[in-house]
Amino acid sequence: MIELVNREFVPIAVEINHLVRQKDDEGRFFRLVSRQGRFGLSFDDALASVEDTTWQNHESHQGLYAATVNGHLLGSRNTRDADILLEVLRGALEKLSSDDLGADDPIPQHGDFVRDDRYRWMYPDDGLVLQMGCVDLPRRTAGEPEGRWKDARNHDYVWVTRDEMLQMIPDAPSVGDSYSLPDPITRRLARFHLLDCVRGENHSWPKDAIRELDLRFTVTTVSDDAVDLELSGRVHMQESGEWCLGAPRESASRGSGICCLLNEQGFTPEVLGAARVDLTQKRFTRFDLVAVGTRWGGTRYNGRRNDVEPAPLGIAMTIAGTAHRDRTPPHASLSAYFNA
Amino acid sequence: MVTSEIPDPPPVLNASTFDALFEQCRARTDEEKWTEINWIGEMWKGRQEAIDRKKPMFIWAMNGHPLGCV
């Protein structure tokens, strides 16, 4: 299937929380396709609806779609089953070759495109980009996660602009110097990245969830062109809320309105890291961080319905690679991310 | 919650355990099958490439970016 996708299609991966709301041609085009697939509208009805950015937003538009460049749906499913997806893709190719899909161009294919300001992320080319991984750590007494959660892990990206990064680099370092990370970066790491997303996306911590937050660099070695830093700290994040979860997919009560209420989540990691700064180029050549601690509770989407008791969680960060996918924006609200 | 009463405490994090815990927790995207697909991470950019290559699009749409945190 991988070969078929790479050979016959242009594969596109997109974040729909943005696209269903974007007031631009990128958002309109996605809505034209998804409303034919997920909601079964005709092409004309979907096209007539694309200006409406609130239509059916209480339903998930998640899924896998095959479509032409002018927005005609060729097939769609929301499935994790590779065989089912393969069937959809083969059907899409057959439809492409047999149907008259028209030469219409309802949403301009060419010309200048300007993304809706609210969703315009700018990759920090000359800044610092980290890749974060998170995973459940082994438990001594409670049962280990089973089934689909047995080897669950997730990842995200951390963005730091060049100006912000320079604020982390000491001017005249001496071994033993110790200083706090700049407050905006400390808060960004804590609120958007030191959270439990092992089983799925989680909302960022609200500002008042910060109970303890102290991240410091200590200079460990200095040479003419580099400085090594140890990163250490403690964090305590905790919030209360009312997160209602419907019955699980396999339950007979699915769709009945029965609600499992979660009302707290927390995470109390210790943090340790090692970083190296190239003083000539004023950039980090190493930035490895580990945060391990106890998490508890859960929220609407992070899959902790049956796993709310305190258990160990681990997070690691390191400088991201240079593949196209490593330019993916952080899972966060853009407006809040740089104003943590 | 009183953290001193945790039956499943986290592992000790210090200089001796750092490397092993880093390895255990780091992202492993390079080992995952979905990374063998040549994903384009933006709808508009992907559509432009499909126009140029005269190919249909295969769109993976998720709450949260599929190439990042979902």
Contacts between the chains, C-beta under 8 A, distances in Angstrom:
chain1	res1	chain2	res2	distance
A	2	B	33	7.1
A	2	B	36	5.0
A	2	B	37	5.7
A	5	B	37	5.4
A	5	B	58	5.6
A	6	B	36	7.9
A	6	B	37	6.2
A	6	B	38	5.5
A	8	B	55	6.7
A	8	B	56	7.4
A	9	B	55	5.8
A	9	B	56	5.6
A	9	B	57	6.4
A	9	B	58	3.9
A	10	B	40	6.7
A	10	B	46	5.6
A	10	B	49	5.1
A	10	B	50	4.1
A	10	B	53	6.1
A	10	B	55	5.0
A	10	B	56	7.5
A	10	B	57	5.2
A	10	B	58	7.1
A	11	B	37	5.0
A	11	B	38	6.1
A	11	B	39	5.1
A	11	B	40	6.9
A	11	B	46	7.7
A	11	B	57	7.8
A	11	B	58	4.9
A	11	B	60	7.1
A	12	B	39	6.9
A	12	B	40	5.1
A	12	B	41	7.8
A	12	B	42	7.6
A	12	B	43	6.2
A	12	B	46	3.3
A	12	B	47	7.5
A	12	B	50	7.9
A	12	B	57	5.6
A	12	B	58	7.0
A	12	B	59	5.0
A	12	B	60	7.1
A	13	B	39	4.5
A	13	B	40	7.3
A	13	B	41	5.6
A	13	B	59	7.9
A	13	B	60	4.6
A	13	B	61	8.0
A	13	B	62	7.8
A	13	B	65	6.9
A	13	B	66	4.0
A	13	B	67	5.1
A	14	B	41	7.5
A	14	B	42	7.2
A	14	B	43	5.0
A	14	B	46	7.9
A	14	B	59	6.3
A	14	B	60	7.2
A	14	B	61	5.2
A	14	B	62	7.7
A	14	B	65	7.4
A	14	B	66	7.4
A	15	B	62	6.9
A	15	B	63	7.7
A	15	B	64	6.3
A	15	B	65	4.0
A	15	B	66	7.7
A	15	B	68	7.8
A	16	B	61	4.8
A	16	B	62	6.5
A	16	B	63	6.1
A	17	B	63	5.6
A	17	B	64	7.3
A	19	B	43	6.2
A	19	B	61	7.4
A	25	B	44	7.3
A	26	B	42	7.7
A	26	B	43	4.9
A	26	B	44	4.3
A	29	B	43	6.5
A	29	B	44	7.5
A	29	B	47	6.4
A	30	B	43	5.3
A	30	B	59	7.7
A	30	B	61	7.3
A	33	B	59	6.6
A	34	B	61	6.6
A	60	B	63	6.4
A	61	B	61	6.3
A	62	B	61	6.0
A	62	B	62	5.3
A	62	B	63	5.9
A	63	B	61	5.7
A	64	B	58	7.3
A	64	B	59	7.1
A	64	B	60	5.8
A	64	B	61	7.5
A	65	B	57	7.8
A	65	B	58	7.5
A	65	B	59	4.3
A	65	B	61	6.6
A	66	B	56	5.8
A	66	B	57	6.9
A	66	B	58	5.4
A	66	B	59	7.5
A	67	B	56	6.5
A	67	B	57	5.3
A	67	B	59	6.6
A	68	B	56	5.6
A	68	B	57	7.6
A	69	B	47	5.9
A	69	B	50	4.9
A	69	B	51	4.9
A	69	B	56	7.6
A	69	B	57	6.8
A	74	B	56	5.9
A	89	B	58	6.8
A	92	B	56	6.4
A	92	B	58	7.9
A	93	B	56	7.5
A	96	B	56	5.5
A	109	B	47	7.2
A	109	B	48	7.8
A	109	B	51	5.5
A	110	B	51	7.8
A	113	B	44	5.5
A	115	B	44	7.5
A	131	B	26	7.9
A	131	B	27	5.0
A	131	B	29	7.6
A	132	B	27	6.6
A	133	B	25	5.5
A	133	B	26	4.6
A	133	B	27	3.3
A	133	B	28	6.8
A	134	B	25	6.8
A	135	B	24	6.7
A	135	B	25	5.3
A	137	B	10	6.4
A	137	B	11	6.3
A	137	B	24	7.0
A	137	B	25	7.7
A	139	B	8	4.5
A	140	B	7	7.3
A	140	B	8	5.4
A	140	B	9	7.8
A	141	B	7	4.7
A	141	B	8	5.6
A	142	B	7	6.9
A	142	B	8	5.4
A	153	B	27	7.5
A	153	B	28	6.7
A	154	B	69	5.7
A	154	B	70	7.4
A	155	B	27	3.7
A	155	B	28	8.0
A	155	B	29	6.0
A	155	B	68	7.0
A	155	B	69	6.6
A	156	B	68	5.4
A	156	B	69	3.8
A	157	B	68	5.7
A	197	B	69	5.5
A	200	B	64	7.8
A	200	B	70	6.7
A	201	B	63	6.4
A	201	B	64	4.1
A	201	B	69	5.6
A	201	B	70	5.7
A	264	B	1	7.9
A	266	B	1	6.3
A	268	B	3	5.7
A	269	B	10	7.7
A	270	B	10	7.7
A	270	B	13	4.9
A	271	B	13	7.9
A	272	B	13	5.2
A	272	B	14	7.0
A	272	B	15	7.7
A	272	B	18	5.7
A	274	B	18	7.4
A	288	B	22	6.0
A	290	B	13	6.2
A	290	B	18	6.0
A	290	B	21	5.0
A	290	B	22	5.1
A	290	B	25	6.2
A	292	B	10	4.6
A	292	B	11	6.0
A	292	B	13	5.0
A	292	B	21	6.0
A	292	B	25	7.5
A	293	B	10	5.2
A	294	B	3	6.1
A	294	B	6	5.4
A	294	B	8	7.7
A	294	B	9	6.9
A	294	B	10	5.7
A	296	B	1	5.6
A	301	B	63	7.6
A	309	B	8	7.9
A	310	B	1	6.2
A	310	B	3	7.7
A	310	B	6	4.8
A	310	B	7	7.5
A	310	B	8	6.4
A	311	B	8	5.2
A	312	B	8	6.0
A	312	B	9	7.0
A	312	B	10	3.9
A	312	B	11	6.7
A	313	B	10	7.5
A	314	B	10	7.7
A	314	B	21	6.1
A	314	B	24	6.2
A	314	B	25	3.8
A	315	B	25	5.9
A	316	B	21	7.4
A	316	B	22	5.0
A	316	B	24	7.8
A	316	B	25	3.7
A	316	B	26	4.3
A	316	B	27	7.5
A	318	B	22	7.7
A	318	B	26	6.2
A	321	B	30	7.9
A	323	B	35	8.0
A	324	B	39	7.3
A	324	B	40	7.2
A	324	B	41	6.6
A	325	B	29	7.2
A	325	B	35	6.9
A	325	B	39	6.2
A	325	B	41	6.4
A	325	B	67	4.3
A	327	B	41	6.8
A	328	B	41	5.5
A	328	B	65	5.2
A	328	B	67	4.4
A	328	B	68	4.0
A	329	B	65	6.8
A	329	B	68	7.0
A	330	B	68	7.1
A	330	B	69	7.7
A	331	B	64	5.3
A	331	B	65	6.7
A	331	B	68	5.6
A	331	B	69	3.6
A	331	B	70	7.9
